[in-house]
Amino acid sequence: MNTYEEKPFETFRVGDRATFTKTFTERDVQRFSELCGDAHPAHRDGPYAQQGRYGQPVVHGMLTASLLSTANGLLLGTPGAVSIEQNIKFLRPVFIGDTITATSEVAKLFPEQRWLRCRTTCTNQNGEDVLVGDALEGK
């Protein structure tokens, strides 16, 4: 279980960051598919996926992106915050067995609004970015 430290807005600095790492399993993909309703065979059917672009099942892009929620939450801590915006660009596929590290880093502070602009990335075990983006968070 993650620990969310107390972090008032006034203590944030550009460059503050948090990370969260997870290795995706077949069960993760199955559960996400059941939860969101996306049962496309490219994610869950090995023989079907072998005929596709990547030759094997691909983890849902939004499942990968969901790790950013954890990284953002760890960065923001308590008291809570609200996500205002999340932009994502998918760069590479993620496969079952890949270990992904999500990072959220403060890029800019907006003190009057109590907002933070964060650079967000998910990187695989080979050090390759699989998605990049940014988030706007209100604290």
C-alpha positions in Angstrom: 0.0 0.0 0.0 1.3 3.5 -0.9 1.9 6.2 1.8 0.7 9.7 1.0 2.7 12.3 2.9 1.2 15.5 4.0 2.3 18.2 1.6 0.8 21.7 1.6 0.8 23.6 -1.7 3.4 26.1 -0.4 6.0 23.4 0.0 6.1 22.4 -3.7 9.0 23.3 -5.9 9.7 22.8 -9.6 11.5 19.5 -9.9 9.7 17.7 -7.1 8.8 14.2 -8.3 7.2 10.9 -7.5 7.4 7.5 -9.1 5.4 4.3 -9.1 6.5 1.0 -10.6 4.4 -2.0 -11.6 4.9 -5.1 -13.7 1.8 -5.9 -15.7 0.4 -9.5 -15.6 -2.1 -11.3 -17.7 -4.5 -11.0 -14.7 -4.1 -7.2 -14.7 -5.1 -7.0 -18.3 -8.1 -9.4 -17.7 -9.3 -7.4 -14.7 -9.0 -4.1 -16.5 -10.8 -5.5 -19.5 -13.7 -6.6 -17.3 -13.8 -3.3 -15.5 -13.8 -1.0 -18.5 -15.5 -3.3 -21.0 -12.7 -3.3 -23.6 -12.4 -7.0 -24.4 -10.7 -6.4 -27.8 -8.8 -9.6 -28.7 -5.6 -7.5 -29.3 -5.4 -7.4 -25.5 -6.4 -10.9 -24.4 -6.3 -13.4 -27.3 -2.7 -14.6 -28.0 -3.4 -16.2 -31.4 -5.3 -13.2 -32.6 -2.7 -10.8 -31.4 0.1 -12.8 -33.1 -1.5 -11.7 -36.4 -1.4 -8.1 -35.4 1.1 -5.3 -35.5 3.1 -6.3 -32.5 2.8 -10.1 -32.7 1.6 -10.5 -29.1 -1.1 -9.1 -26.8 -0.8 -5.5 -25.9 -1.6 -4.0 -22.5 -4.4 -1.4 -22.7 -3.0 2.0 -23.2 -5.3 3.4 -20.6 -4.3 0.8 -18.1 -0.7 1.9 -18.6 -1.7 5.5 -18.3 -3.6 4.8 -15.1 -0.3 4.4 -13.3 0.0 8.2 -13.7 -2.9 8.6 -11.2 -0.8 6.8 -8.6 2.4 8.9 -9.3 0.4 12.1 -9.3 -1.3 11.1 -6.0 2.1 10.3 -4.4 3.5 13.6 -5.6 0.5 15.6 -4.3 0.1 13.8 -1.0 -2.5 15.1 1.4 -4.5 17.1 1.8 -6.0 15.9 -1.5 -6.0 17.5 -4.9 -8.2 17.4 -8.0 -7.0 16.5 -11.5 -8.0 19.2 -13.9 -6.3 17.9 -17.1 -4.2 15.0 -18.3 -2.6 15.0 -21.8 -1.1 11.7 -23.1 0.9 10.7 -26.1 1.4 7.0 -26.6 4.8 6.2 -28.0 5.4 2.4 -27.7 3.3 -0.7 -26.9 3.4 -2.3 -23.4 3.3 -6.0 -23.2 2.4 -8.5 -20.4 5.5 -8.8 -18.2 6.8 -5.3 -18.9 7.8 -3.3 -15.8 6.6 0.3 -16.1 7.6 3.2 -14.0 5.3 6.2 -13.9 6.8 9.5 -13.0 5.1 12.8 -12.2 7.4 15.9 -11.9 6.4 19.5 -11.0 7.2 21.6 -14.1 5.4 24.9 -13.1 3.5 26.3 -10.2 0.5 28.6 -10.4 0.3 30.0 -6.8 -2.8 32.2 -7.3 -4.9 29.2 -8.5 -3.0 26.7 -6.4 -2.3 24.6 -9.5 0.7 22.6 -10.5 1.6 21.6 -14.1 3.4 18.3 -14.0 5.4 16.4 -16.6 4.2 12.8 -16.7 5.9 9.8 -18.2 5.7 6.0 -18.2 9.0 4.3 -18.9 9.6 0.6 -19.5 12.3 -1.7 -18.0 14.6 -0.8 -21.0 14.5 2.9 -20.1 12.2 3.7 -23.1 9.3 6.1 -22.7 6.1 4.3 -23.6 4.0 7.4 -23.0 4.6 11.1 -22.2 2.3 14.0 -21.3 1.5 16.5 -18.7 -1.1 17.0 -16.0 -2.7 20.0 -14.4 -3.5 19.5 -10.8 -5.4 21.7 -8.4 -4.3 21.5 -4.7 
